[in-house]
Amino acid sequence: MSKVNERNSEIMTLHKQDLTDVQQEMDKRGEARAFTKLGNVYSSLGGFKQAIECYGQHLSIAKELGNIAEEGQVYRNLANASDNLNEFRRATEYHTLNLSVAKAAGDRVGEAVSHGYLGNDYERRGDFKKAIEQQHLAIAKEIEERAGEGTAYCSRGKASHCLGDFRQAIEYHKKH
């Protein structure tokens, strides 16, 4: 067994033991965190279906506890794992749920980021107009989040290029 595989096996064992411990203690917050840590390990090893199962457990607990911030994080994790399985429509559903959670929480940064992810989702599916319509840029400008503005301009530039609107693509890339 290679050192990397050995180390991953150790990490997996530790997280599984942590999960068992917090379940025995009836520590719901600890259990939620343990499921996400386990999901992250599965994800890093390419076990995206197992990761989704773990993230789903965390989501159930977050909802049970009424922890809206954790729900948003879990939706992002679920979307990323779905992307890695080439389940792009499912990823879009999770990003849309994340956007709803960000709006409900009044998290403008989270809204901007969610719109950015949705733009990427639409771009991957070839819906470049819908990618450009996302509110990532407008919200990033509103909250004066310069890095987000740059990312949004870059994304709009790529989408405009794919639509054949080269002049607009150049303008977006200059602003990026």
C-alpha positions in Angstrom: 0.0 0.0 0.0 1.4 3.4 -0.9 2.0 6.1 1.7 -0.8 8.2 0.2 -3.3 5.4 0.3 -2.2 4.4 3.8 -2.7 8.0 5.0 -6.1 8.3 3.3 -7.1 5.0 5.0 -6.0 6.4 8.4 -7.9 9.6 7.8 -11.1 7.7 6.8 -10.8 5.5 9.9 -10.4 8.5 12.2 -13.5 10.3 10.7 -15.5 7.1 10.9 -14.5 6.8 14.6 -15.4 10.4 15.2 -18.8 9.9 13.6 -19.4 6.8 15.9 -18.3 8.8 19.0 -20.5 11.8 18.3 -23.5 9.6 17.5 -23.0 7.8 20.8 -22.8 11.1 22.6 -26.0 12.3 20.7 -24.1 15.4 19.6 -26.0 16.4 16.5 -23.7 19.3 15.6 -20.7 17.0 15.9 -22.5 14.4 13.9 -23.2 16.9 11.1 -19.5 18.0 11.0 -18.4 14.4 11.0 -20.6 13.5 8.0 -19.1 16.4 6.1 -15.6 15.6 7.0 -16.2 12.0 5.9 -17.9 13.3 2.7 -14.9 15.5 2.0 -12.5 12.5 2.3 -14.7 10.4 0.0 -14.8 13.3 -2.5 -11.0 13.7 -2.4 -10.7 10.0 -3.2 -13.2 10.2 -6.1 -16.0 8.5 -4.1 -18.5 11.2 -5.1 -21.6 9.0 -4.6 -20.5 8.2 -1.0 -19.7 11.8 -0.5 -23.3 12.7 -1.6 -24.7 10.2 0.9 -22.6 11.8 3.7 -23.5 15.3 2.7 -27.2 14.3 2.6 -26.9 13.1 6.2 -25.4 16.5 7.2 -28.2 18.3 5.3 -30.9 16.3 7.2 -29.3 17.3 10.5 -28.8 20.9 9.5 -32.5 21.2 8.7 -33.4 19.4 11.9 -31.4 21.9 13.9 -32.6 24.9 11.8 -29.0 25.8 10.8 -29.5 27.7 7.6 -25.9 28.6 7.1 -24.9 24.9 7.2 -27.6 24.1 4.8 -26.0 26.5 2.3 -22.6 24.9 2.7 -24.0 21.4 2.3 -25.8 22.5 -0.9 -22.5 23.7 -2.3 -20.8 20.4 -1.4 -23.6 18.5 -3.0 -23.4 20.6 -6.1 -19.6 20.1 -6.4 -19.9 16.3 -6.0 -22.7 16.3 -8.6 -20.5 18.3 -11.0 -17.8 15.6 -10.5 -20.3 12.9 -11.5 -21.2 15.0 -14.6 -24.7 15.4 -13.1 -24.9 19.1 -14.2 -28.7 19.5 -13.8 -28.6 18.2 -10.3 -25.7 20.5 -9.5 -27.8 23.4 -10.8 -30.6 22.4 -8.5 -28.3 22.4 -5.5 -26.8 25.8 -6.5 -30.4 27.1 -6.8 -31.2 25.8 -3.4 -28.0 27.4 -2.1 -29.1 30.7 -3.6 -32.4 30.5 -1.9 -30.7 29.8 1.5 -28.3 32.8 0.9 -31.3 35.1 0.1 -33.2 33.9 3.2 -30.2 34.5 5.4 -29.6 38.0 3.8 -26.1 36.8 2.8 -25.3 39.0 -0.2 -21.8 37.5 -0.6 -23.4 34.1 -0.7 -26.0 35.3 -3.3 -23.2 36.6 -5.5 -21.2 33.4 -5.2 -24.3 31.3 -5.9 -25.1 33.3 -9.0 -21.5 32.8 -10.2 -21.9 29.0 -9.7 -25.2 29.0 -11.5 -23.5 31.0 -14.4 -20.9 28.3 -14.6 -23.6 25.6 -14.6 -25.4 27.2 -17.5 -22.2 27.8 -19.4 -21.3 24.1 -19.0 -24.6 23.2 -20.5 -24.2 25.6 -23.4 -26.8 28.1 -22.3 -24.5 31.1 -22.6 -27.3 33.7 -22.5 -28.6 32.4 -19.2 -25.0 32.3 -17.9 -24.7 36.0 -18.7 -28.1 36.8 -17.1 -26.9 35.7 -13.7 -26.7 38.5 -11.1 -23.1 37.7 -9.9 -21.7 41.0 -11.4 -24.5 43.3 -10.2 -24.3 42.0 -6.6 -20.5 42.0 -6.6 -20.6 45.6 -7.6 -23.3 46.5 -5.1 -21.3 45.0 -2.2 -18.0 46.3 -3.6 -16.5 42.8 -3.8 -13.8 43.5 -6.4 -12.5 39.9 -6.8 -16.1 38.8 -7.4 -16.5 41.5 -10.1 -13.4 40.3 -11.8 -14.6 36.7 -11.8 -18.0 37.8 -13.1 -16.5 39.8 -15.9 -14.3 36.9 -16.9 -17.2 34.5 -17.0 -19.3 37.0 -19.0 -16.4 37.4 -21.4 -16.1 33.6 -22.0 -19.9 33.3 -22.5 -20.0 36.3 -24.9 -17.1 34.7 -26.8 -19.1 31.4 -27.1 -22.1 33.4 -28.4 -19.9 34.9 -31.1 -20.2 38.4 -29.6 -16.4 39.1 -29.7 -16.6 42.8 -29.2 -18.6 42.3 -26.0 -16.3 39.5 -24.9 -13.3 41.8 -25.3 -14.9 44.5 -23.3 -15.7 42.1 -20.5 -12.2 40.7 -20.5 -10.7 44.2 -20.4 -12.8 45.0 -17.3 -11.7 41.7 -15.8 
